[in-house]
Amino acid sequence: MSVTSVDVTGGEVRVVTDELSEAVLAGASGSELEQRPTPDEYIAAHLRREDVDMFADTADKDVRRSLHVGPVPMPDLAPDEVLVAVMASSINYNTVWSAMFEPIPTFRFLAQFGKQGVWEARHDQPYQVVGSDAAGVIVRLGSGVRHWQVGDHVVASPAYVDDQEPGTHADGMMGSRQLAWGFETNFGALAHYTILRASQLIPKPAHLTWEEAACNTLCAGTAYRMLVGEHAARIKQGDVVLVWGATGGLGGYAVQYVRNGGGIAVGVVSSERKARVLRNLGCDLIINREELGFADYNGDDPAQTVEIGKRLGAIIRRETGTEPHVVFDYVGKATFGISVFVVRRGGTVVTCGSSTGYAHQYDNRYLWMKLKRIVGSHVANLQEQWETNRLIGMGRVVPMLSTVYPLDQVGEATRLVQLNQHIGKVGVLCLAPKEGLGVTDPELRAEMGERVQLVRNA
């Protein structure tokens, strides 16, 4: 490996490269990339199995202690896989969970997955390369890959599915062997290279930079399935949609889908800066948590849940004329009981996560007696991801990227998300030596103007 120094905003950034990645950075053609050797190892952000118990005696499970950046072995490529040189990635909350070894160490997922076959056995290693978002360049094709070429610019769907399982053909998310790539599998995105199944590949939006393209698929696709696709809420014109965590990665895309679909977006935030972001996104009604009196509420008191729900419902009714048709909830324990209470009769609470805790409390009377629904949703199938990507490629949905870190500071980037001190998505430069690279449709970018960076400019 060699070290390339690149000046970025007055500072020196050291990028460790090999012959193949140097060719990628130089813009080599697909045929040229095929002639460059694949390195035996590559730089990656990874966890170590030996560290699984490191937080046993501490309350602060600081992910900067468990995340390591350094060389790992290059795995072999299965027939249905591609090797991608990762230009940029981003931080998702599943990387926080992995790095805290909660709710269980993800090495257990790797061990279970490794028992399924020869190619699966590669994933059961004493290290795990994490990360579930990527934008990059295909540099190798497995022998069974069709429709793609070396040199193609791609982004990655985080849904890792088994295309030989019957359930997958009804809906990719319904196969029992569906996994979250970079969380329940190895060789994830926060690295110079990653391995993807061909069924994860999506064309990179041409008007976006590498870091902008890398922040979308997991959160934008998940929010699309929850609100727009046929499997969850299926919002329609005029629907009032309450979005918790409305300036988070998931919430920011949710607000955009509601607005695009003719709905009325109601966002809950905790600061004026976040409110400013929501105004830029066109959110119809912005509510500060302080108005509701539950900045630090953890969801444990049924009486307080109802009281907060009444205050929230009164504000929404006053401003929109009705209770929410849909509540978009990925926050979990702290908000879920409120969501069930505040959604209108016959309405839907759709959930895809629980960043404040998995054990939700809610009063079931408000669910059954008012004929409400709770719908679980997880990531998105490939068709939903392609539809999401089409909207992004048209400029109808903008990236939620707020800040960018280099790969060697991935611990700091993940810590920011762990402490909820971020807005939108936190990007990570992997092979890309600086921000602003990767745009191949400058005309569309110019046409969009500053809108493409709504979150960063807020």
N, C-alpha and C positions, 0 to 999 in steps of 0.2 A: 504493500500500500504506500501511497505517497500523500503528502500534505500540500494542499493548495491554499494560499493566503489571498483573501479577497477583501478589499476595502468596502465597508458598509457604514454609511453615515459617519465617516470620520474615524471609525475603529477598525481593528483587524479581526477578521473571523477566520479561524483555521478549519478547513474542511478536509477531512480525511477521505481520500479517493483511491480507486484502483483503476486499471486500464479501461475496463468496461464503463465505469461511471464517468471517467474523464471524457470518453467518447459521447456519452449521453449529454454531458454538460456542454460539449462543443457542438451539439446539434447534428450529430452524425446520422446518416440515413439508416434505414432498417438493415440493408445488406451490409453496411459497414459495422453495425452493432453485432451482427451475427458472426463476424470475423474476430471479434475481441473475446478473450478468454473470460469465463465466469470465475470470479475469485473464490478461493477456498473458504474465506470467512468474510464477514462484513460487520460494520458498526451498527449496534442496535441498543435501544433502551430495553432492559430486561430485568426480570426478577430472578431470584435464586431460591431454589427449594430449601437450602440450608437456612434461609432467613425467616421461614414461615412463623416461627415462634418469637420473633424479635420484639413484638409489641405486647407480649404476655403480661408484662408488669408495668405498663405505662398507659396513661389515659389518652395522651396525644399520640396518635398513630401517624406520625409525620412521614408522608410518602417520600420525602427527600432522602430518607434513610434507606428505604427499601429499593428504590429505583437506581439501577446502575446503567451506565453508558459505556460500551466497550465492544470488543470483537466477539462474535459468536460464529459457530460453524455454518457454512452454507449447506442447506439440506438438498437432497435429490428432488427432482421435479417429477410428479406423477403425470400420467398421460393426459389428464383433463385439466392440468394446471398451467399457469404462466408465471414467469418471474418478472416482477416489475421493479424498475429502479424508482424508488420513492423520492419525489421532489419535495413533497410537503405532506404533513399529517395534521391532526388536531387532537385535543384532549376531550375525551368523553368521561362521564361519571363511572363507566365500567372500569376504566383504568384506575380510578381512585379506589374502587372496591378491590381490584386485583392487588394494588400496591399496599392496601391495608390488610390483605389476606382475609377479607370479610365479604359476605357472611361466612364463607368457607374459603380456604385457599384454592385458587384456580388450578393449582397443580393436581387437585383431585379430578377436575374436568379432563386434564391432559391424560391422566392415568386411565380413566374410564374410556376416553376416546381411543387411546392407544391399543386397547384390547379388540378393536373392531376389525383390524386387518393389517396388512403389511405397510401400506402407505400411511395408514392412521398411526402406526407404531412410531413413526418419525416424530410425532408431536410430543411423546412422553419423554421429556428431557429434564435434566436437573436445572434448566433455565427456561424462562418463558419470555419471548418477545411479545410485548403488548401493543395495543393500539388498534382502533377499529375504523379509522378514516384514512384515506390515502388518495393522492393524485400523483401520477407518474407516467413512466414510459415503459411499454412492454419491451423486454430485452431477450426473452427466451419463450418458446412455445413448447408445451408438451405435445407428444405425437398425436394425441386425439383431439387437439383444439382446432375448431373451425371458426370462420367469420372474423378472425383477428390476425394481425400481422405484427412482427417485430417492428418497433418504431411508433406504434399507435399510442396516442395520448389518452389515458383512461383515468377514471375515478372508480372507486371500489364500493360495491354494495357490501355491507357488513353481514348479510344473511348467508351463512355457509350451509348449503342444503345438499341432500343426497338425491340426485336426479334419477336414481334407480329405485326409489321408495315410492309406493303408490300415492301416499298422501301428498307428496310434493307436486304431483300433477294436477291436483285439485286446487291447491294453494301452497306455494313454496313454504309458507310459515306453518303449515299444518303437519308436515312430516315429523315423525318422532325423533329423527336424527338431525333436525335443524339445530344449528349452533350459532352463537355469536362469535364471528371471526375476531381474533385478537384478544378474546376474553375466555372463551371456552376452547379455543384452538391456540396453537403456537404460531410463530413466524408472522406476527402481526405488523402493524403499519409504522410504528415509531422507530424507524430504521432506515438504512440506506437501500435495503432491498426488502421485498415481501413476496410471499407466495399466495396466489389467488386461484381459485377455481375459475374456469372460463365462465361459469354461470354467475360470477360476481362482477363481471366487467361491464362498464358503462362508458360511453364516450365522454371525454372531458369537455365541459362548456368552453367554447373557443375564446370568449371574451373575458374570461376570468384568469387571474394569475394563479400560479400553482397553489399558493396558500389559501386563496379564496375558494378555489375548487375543492380543496382538501377538507374544508370544514362543513360540507353540506350533507353528504349522503346519509349518515346515520340519523341525524336529527331531522333533517328535512323529509327524508323518506318515512321515518316513524310518524311524524306529525301528519303527513299526507294520508297514510293508512288510517290513522285515528279519526281524521275529520272528513276527508274527501272520498276515500276509497269505499268499496262496497262492503267492507267487513266490520265497520265500527259505526261512527255517528252519522255519516252521510249528511253533512250539513246542507242546508238549502238557503235560498235568498230570504233575508229577513230574520234568520235565526239569531238569537242573542247567545253568544258563546263566551262563557267565563273562562279565562286562561290564567291559571296560577303560574307564578314564575314566568311572567310574560316577556321578560328580557333575557331569559336563559336561552340556550341553544334550541331546545324544543319549543319553548313558548314563543320565541320570536318568529319562527316559521309558522306556528299555529296562527298568530295574529295576521300574518300575510295571507294565509289561505282563507281565513274568515273574510277578510276584506275583499280578496279577489272573487270570492263566491257570493258576494252581496249580503253577507251577514253583518252583524253588529258585534264588534270585538270589545270585550271588557277585560282589561288587564289589571292585575294586582302587582304592585311594586313596593319597594322599601326605601327608595331614595329619589330625590329630584333628578339626579343624573339618569336613573333608569326611566323615569317618567319622560325625560327629554328624548330618549331613544324611542319610546313608544309613540310619542307624538310624531317623530320622523317616519315611523312605520305606518302611521295613519290609524292608530288605535282609537276607537270611538269614545270609550270611557275609561279613564285611568283612575284607579283607586289606590291610595297609599295605605299600607297596613296600619299606620298609626291611627287612621280614621276608624279602624275596626277594633283597635285596642288589643291586638294579639301579636305583636312583634316577636315575642319569644314563646308563644303558645306551642305546646308539644302534642296536643290532641288527646290528652288523658282525661279531661273533665267533661262529662256529657252535658252538664248544665251550661258550662262556658261555651261549648261547641254550639249549642242552640242559640245562646245569646249573640255570639259572633255572627252566626248564620242569619239571625233576624236583622242585625244591623246591616250586613252585607246585602241581604235581599231587599231591604228598604231603599238602599242607595240605588241598586240596579233598577227596581221598579219605578222609582222617581225619575230616573234619567232615560229609561228605555220604554217604560210602560208595561213591562212584564218581567217575570223571573227568567233565568237562563233556560233556554231549550237544551243546551249542552254545556257540561263542565269538562274542561280539559285538565286532568290532574296527573302529574308525574311526581309531585312533591311527597305524597304519601301520608304518613301518620299525622303530621301536623295539620293537614288540610282536608283529609278524606271525609271525615265526619261532617265537616262544614259543607263539602261538595254535595253529599247525599241529601243534606237538609235543604240546601238553597236551590237545587235544580227544580224546575217546575214539575207539576203533575204530568206524568207520562214522559218526562225528559230523560236524558241519558248522561251518565257520568262515564267517561272513557279514560282509562288509566293505562300507563305503560311503565311505571316505575315507582319507586318509593325512596327518594333520596333522604327523607327525614326518618325513615323507619318503615318496616314491612308490616308490623302488627297494627292494622287499622281498627279503630273503634268507630262505630256509627250506630245510631238508633234505628233498628230495622223497621220500626213502625212507619217511619217516613218513606221507606222504600216500598214496602208491600201495599200499604194503604193508599198510597198516591201513585201506584203503578209505574214506578221509576225503573230504570234499567242501569246496571253496571256492566260495562263491556271491557274486557281485558284485551289489550293490543300489544303486539311485539314486533318491532322492526318493520319491514315491508318486503313483499315478494318482488321479484325482479321486474315484473310489469309495472308495479307501482313505483319502483325506483326509476324506471325509464320515463314514466309520466312525470315524476318529480323533476328529473333531469331536463325534460323538455321544457318545463316551465322556467327552470333556472336558465337554460340556454336561450330562451326567448327574452330574458330580462324581466319576466313577470314575478319572479321571486329573487330576492337579493340575498347575498351571503350574510350570515350573522357574525362574521369575523370581527373581533374587537381588538385583539393584540396578538403579537407573534413572538415566539421565542426560538432560539437555535436549539438543535437536538441536544447539545451538551448541557442545556439548562432545562431539560424536560422535567426534572424534579421540581424546580421552581414553578414551571407552568402547571403541573399537576397539583401542586400545593395550593395555587391560586384557586383552582376549581374545588379542591377539598374544603377550603375555608369559605367558599361561596363569595369570594371577593372579585369575581369577574362579571362581565356582561357578555351575553351571546356566547361565541365560541372562541377558544384560545388556540391559535394555530402554532405549528411547530415546523420550522424549516429542516428538512432532512438533507437531501443532496443539493437542493437549491441554495446557492451561495448568498443570495440576498432576496429581499422582497421585490415584487413587481415583474417577475419573469413569467413566461409561459403563455402570454396572450398571443393568439393567432387570428383573432378577429378584432383588430383595433377599431374598425368602423362602428361595430355595435357598441363597443365600450365607449367610444366618443359620443355616440348617440345617447347613451344612458347618462353620461356625465357623472355628477357626484352621487347620483342615486345608488350606484353600485357599491359605494362605501358609506352608506347611511349610518351604519352602526359605528364605524371607526371615526366618523366625523362628528358624532354626537357629543 
